Amino acid sequence: MYRILKREELVPNIHLLKLESSHIPLKASPGQFIIVRADEKGERIPLTLADWDADEGSLTTIFMTVGTSTQKLALLNSGDTIPTLVGPLGLPSQSENFGTVLLVGGCYGIASIFPLAQQLKKKGNRVIIIIEARSKNLIYWEERLKEVSERLVVVTRDGSYGYSGHVPDNLKKILEEEKVSRVVVNGCTFLMMITSETTRPVNIKTIVNLNPIMIDGTGMCGVCRVQVNGNTKFACVDGPEFDGHQVDWNVLLARRHTYIQEEINSLSFWECEKYG
């Protein structure tokens, strides 16, 4: 069993989960993920690493409450345990001196870009960050991201804080002002898709951290397969990062919708069983 050191709701529906681990922080790199189970009857779900501390023996991930498994995780507290913690999984992010790198994060992806920003800055890159949320009350880790970037742009879709609108409009302005060598985006599938389509006409390399359904995380089950440049890839072992201009977004979106009804049924059954 693996002990929870901290569980905190950062903003509505977004939770921080800090877990005790002696081995994962020794090997972890930006872009990689872990797989956890909330309880013995739960499903295995992938969560991107947001931070880790080898001296403390801890790792941190951020998740959004959506279905049964994340609802279960959101009810856990310090001192509780989970039965499964596997990682680090996936290939690390490419990290070298590219010049100016623009990182885009939304929802849980706001935290997921933190370790990469930290590493890119150490490699001598000029790091620019855009974080996006529906409203001001959903923005978090702003101060942490300021520390690892030369420029931080906050976008809210309702205009309650920072710049108003969606990422593409503000992204276009930054690309006109800055000589960006690479864009990396982490967040929901729609955010990664529209960011990739915005950078495609100007031919700026854009890396996305894909989030398909996943089970074992080692390439055995094949559930996380995606189409990239016309070829089938497994997000868990070939990724999770891919060139956003080569991803078949229609296939990815369709596959992510495959089990929606089953997920709704699962959550409804669990809520009835727990609260009914």
C-alpha angles and dihedrals in degrees: 000000000000121000124231112226095184141358117185136167103230096184131345109311094355116104136186116220119191115189134190112245131155099186109035096061090054092062104026123122133179113281096029126116144205132223120226140176120210093210142349092277095044132105124252111254131184120233125183118238113250100177142343140189119206093190092053093038095232143122132197130212132175123218138179120225107242112132141011098292096050091044088055092049090050090060095056122099141193110302095026119116138221124209099224133047117155129172173300090284133172131031118302121249117267106258124184138114102295095158111239116013124190116206121196122195135177133175108339088356090073088075096035093065093054099086092045092050089050093051096043091052091052088053090058100259124145101239122207120182133198117191121187136193139158093252143357094266090063096057116103140162090032094142093046091053092048088059093058100041140061092217131021121193120191119201126188121185093218093046093239092132137013117346120356126234134025133327097257095062093049092039091057091054093051092048088054091050100040135046097234118190099185141010124207120188132187127179139070120355092251093054092050092047097049092044090052091049090050093054096041097082091052092044098232114158107252123193121198129193103222122216110195123156109287137185118173100011094215103090096259102108100043093213094124095057117144135179114246122173089342094306131106113246133177111232093209098058105015092043152312081202121062140160104277092211090061099046118107096227095184091059092045094049092047092051092048089057095050098097102029094118092048089050091051091049091048093051093045092050092048093048091049091048093048103036105017 
